[in-house]
Amino acid sequence: MWPKRLEKYHSILEIKDYIKSTKIEFKRNDLRGKIKICVIDDDSFKPRANLENYGFQFDELQDIKSIEKVSPYDIVICDLMDVGVNFDAARGGASIIGEIKNNFPAKFVIAYTGARANSAEANAAKEHADLYLKKDIEITDLVAELDSAIDYS
């Protein structure tokens, strides 16, 4: 349970600063539940149920029309195919990732795809994303990567 004083914070960065200044330690599961994560994917996020069992919480967005839609989130997981049509449809999700990093450089952005790692979209996404993951990643590896993203945030 979070102390009432933490409810006033709006991002994991603010919470981490508070933790460092007060030397309070929280369990990993507490941090997982407090981090705001969104997934931008035209398909449903298949590992969602498994990851929620680990304590993560997600919002799913089919696609976005404005980059401001991701402003409340600490971590953004973005598919590369069939999203980004409101930005640069040819680059797909890579165009969203680039715009997120240009407008919100502190956000941790994960390119998440089933496409080949050497595809044009994947190469464009790797230029800006903090992490590149294949959709067939094992759930335990995905948990470890998300925990690392939380630590980085």
Secondary structure as UniProt FT lines:
FT   HELIX           4..8
FT   HELIX           12..22
FT   HELIX           28..34
FT   STRAND          37..40
FT   TURN            46..47
FT   HELIX           48..53
FT   TURN            54..55
FT   STRAND          58..61
FT   HELIX           67..70
FT   TURN            71..72
FT   STRAND          75..79
FT   TURN            85..87
FT   TURN            89..92
FT   HELIX           93..103
FT   TURN            105..106
FT   STRAND          108..113
FT   TURN            117..118
FT   HELIX           120..128
FT   STRAND          131..134
FT   TURN            135..136
FT   HELIX           139..152
//
